[in-house]
Amino acid sequence: MKTKSSGGLLELANTLEDAAQMLRDTVAKLGGMVTPAPAAKAPTASAVRASKPGKPKVAQADGARACAIKGCGKPSRTKGYCAAHYQKLRNLEKTERRPAEWMDDAKPNTVEDILLPRGRAASKALAEKSAAVAQ
């Protein structure tokens, strides 16, 4: 008993068998020699990761300066700081908490990072400071 779908599958199987036979004939004409595919190229030095996660990164070989924060090692983007530490610098300036050592265009790996209070502790610290300034 043949159905429409099985008839289509049988035609496809016959077509594939014909293609396979043509490939076998071509390989036989070539004397059974089939050239292998070219080997994949080894990754270049720029494609290899510079360091492992959890370890400080080293300064980039292309001449880019490293971030001013000790142990960061990311390339500096603005004022000597990487993108993340520059945003932290902007936040410190905005809230008037910028330490003196966080100066513009600091040399790489010369500035100690600071931990900022977060959440309720940060709100409380800012409220206390603004109250002290108002008095």
PyMOL commands that set and color helices and strands:
alter all, ss='L'
color gray80, all
select helices_A, chain A and resi 4-29+45-47+83-94+120-134
alter helices_A, ss='H'
color red, helices_A
deselect
rebuild
show_as cartoon
